[in-house]
Amino acid sequence: MLIIVDNGSGAQEISGFLRAKNAIMKPKDALNAEATGYIFSDGDPKNMEANLDILDKSGVPVLGIGAGGLFIGAAYDAEVKPMKFPKTDKLMIKKPCPLTLDMKKSITVAASCSYGFSSVPENFNVVASSPINPYAILQETENPFFIVCFNPEQGMEGRMILDNFEKFVEVWKEYHK
């Protein structure tokens, strides 16, 4: 079951796009769930410690959206700063990644985030970026952790990110029993 960690924003919308069985849980409750994967929703920075606990102990794929992605970056000492993103952004895909399968080289996404990365450590691959958002999609090189610094649940081609993550979790589950 995919567990959507409700950090305060977008969890219901994310759940509505997923086809797989899923549950929405508060951060403090999510660690004890039988999860095949986690999606950290956007939301309140006060939830960072509980999200980091899940990240540290889970051993399954994790997708961080908005602030949820910043929590993953924080676990690796990425630098976060306030940013003003446009409501829609055109991203260029730079590297292949399970999240961007079957997508064009350029995609349009929606964002309502107010923080982003000013730098990331070398263990993150930059999968997609724009002039305004140089770290729009990141993949950690040693773990199945993904970060999107936008809000795929708000529509456009970002919805394919959720679909592709769901497919990745199914494949991961099959080969990592």
N, C-alpha and C positions, 0 to 999 in steps of 0.2 A: 504494500500500500504506500502510495506517495503521501507524505505528510507535508502540509503547507503550514509553515510556522508563521503565525499571524503577529507581525510586528506593528500592526496598526493601520496598514493601508494596502488595499488591493487583494487581500486573501480570498474574499468571496468571488471576485472576478476571475482570479487564477483558477480556482476550483471549478468554475463554470466552463472553462475552456478545456479542461482535462477529460480524457475519455476513461482513463484508468481509475480504479477505485482510489479515492483520496479522502483525507480528513484534514480539517483545519484545527490547529491546536495552538494554545498560548505557548510561548517559548519555554516556560518552566515545565510544562507537561509533555512536550514533544520528545524529549530524550528517552523517555521510557516506552515509547511506542515501537511496535514492530514495523519499521520503515524499510522500504526498498530504495527510497530516496527522499531527499528533503528539498523543499523550495522555501527559502527565506524571503518573505515579502518585504516590501518597502515599509518604512514606518519610523518608529521612535528609537533614537540612539540609546535610550535607557535599557533596551533589550539586548545590547551587545554581549554582555557576559553570558547570558543564557544561550545565545546563538553560538558563541565560541565554544561553550561546553559541548553542544551538539556536534559541532565541527570536529572537535578533538576526539570524541568518543564514538562517532557513528560508524565509520568504515563503509559508507555507501555514498553514491553520487549526491552532490549538493549544488543547487543553482541559487545564487544570491541575486536578488533584484533590488535595484536602488540601494537603500540603506542596508538591506540584507547582503548585498554584494560588498558594501564597504566594510561590513563586519568580517567577511572572509579576508579582504585585503588587510585589515587591521591585524589579523592573526599572523600575517607575514611581514608586518611593519611597512606596509604601503603608506604613502603620505596622502592624507585627505585634506581637501580645502573646499570652502564654499564656492559654488559655481552657479552660473545662470545658464541653463540649457533652454534652447527653443522648444516650443511645444511639439514640433516635429523636426526630425533631423535625418539627413541622408548619410548613411554609413557606407564606407567602402570596406569590403571584406578583403583582408590581407593574407590570411592563412586558413587552410582547411580546419574544420572543427566539427565535432558531432552536433553542435547547436546550429550550424549554418548549412547543413546538408541540403542539397537541392535548392539552394537560394542563389539568386543572381549576384553579381559582383557588387552591386549597389542596392541597398535596401532602405526603406523609409520606416522610421520608428517614432513612437510617441514617448515623451518624457515629462515627468513632473517632479524630478529629483532636484534637490537644491545643494547637493554636495557631490563631489567627484574626486578623482585621483589626480594629484599633481605629479606623482611618480609611483612606479611599482617596482618591486624587486625583480631580478633577472629570472626567477623561477616562474614568472607569468608570461605566457605568450599573448601578444596583442593580436587578437583575431580580427577585430573590426574597429574602425575609428572614423572620426570626422574632424575637420579643422577645429571645431568647438569642443569636441569630446574625444581626445586622443586615446582614451582607454575605454571605449564603449563596450567591447566584449573581450573578456579575458578568460584564459584557461590556465589553471595551475598545471605545471609540467609533471608532477609526480603523483598527484591525487586527482580523483574525478570531481574537481571543484571548478565551477564556472561562475563568472560574474557578468552581469549585464547592467551597465550604468544608464538605464532607461527603463521604461515600464511596458513590457510586452503585453500585459493584460489590457492595456488601453487601446490596442488594435493595430491596424496596418500590418506590415510584414513581421512585426514583433511577435505576433501570435504563433508564427511558425517556430519561433524559438521554444515556446512551451511544448509544442507538438514534438519537436526534435529531442528535447530533453526527456520527454516521456518515453520515446522510442529508445533513447540511450539507456535509460534506467532498466528497461526490459531486457536489453542485450546484456548489460552489466550483471543483472540478476542471474541470467542464464549461465554466464561464464565465471561467476565468482560465488559459487555456492559454498 
